Each structure stands twice: as structure tokens, then as C-alpha cells.
């Protein structure tokens, strides 16, 4: 039996993963508007990443959507929560395949894409993102910083 994307997403973030170390506080939506400079012709290179964690955002799962400059992807992910950190790992694309629309396996199932960490020094809601399998838009960009922020 083939599972639909929504049914698959529902099983990717279990109560155990959310509950480990107080992870219930990670449920919600997060956004990162990544800027990669400009093309030679002057067009802005921007990709918006939207992350939905938990029942309100993704029917119990984890969904990462990337849209913008030459980008349009929806990734079903697996989130492992701790008291201060949340690791988001690749599961599949929205169609259930592990190959992107061009037939390329950019990520492997279980590969960490990034980790969000709550930083006490940045105040309430301050997050530090450490990119892993998800790469920045250009090679010179940092792989760690205040990228994702929680949104209403």
C-alpha cells in the first residue's frame, strides 16, 4: 500500500520525539528568508524556507517548504526534539520519493538538514540554526547563525 504525503507526514513526528526533553515547545511554524546576493543581471537571489512542526502545522509531522529563486520544494522531514535543540532530518519529498524533480538524490533519508538551538543569550525565542545537509545559497555564506525564527 502506497502512503500519501499527508499520511506519511503524520507519522514522522511522534509524541515520543516531541516529548523527549520537553520538545512540545517546538510545535509551530518557523521561517528563514535566505538571501544569496544578486545574479550578474541584478536579480535578487532569495529563497524562503518555511518549517511546520507538530499537529497544527503539518498533521503531526514535519514539513519543510523552500520557495524562491530557482527553488520550489516540499520536503517531508523527521524532527527529533530535545529541551534546547531540534534536529530536522530529511525523510522524502512530498511525493514520497527520495529523488528530487530532476531525478537527483540530493539528500539521503535520515540525513540531518539542520539543527535549531534555543539560545539563552539571545532572549526569549532566540534561535541559532546550524546547517548540515541543507546548504546556504552561496559558498561564502555562514553555516550557523540566527536564520530561522518562529512565526505566528
Helices and strands as residue ranges (DSSP letters): H 5-10, H 15-19, G 23-26, E 28-38, E 44-53, H 55-58, E 62-68, E 71-81, E 85-93, E 112-118, G 120-122, E 127-131, E 144-145, E 149-151
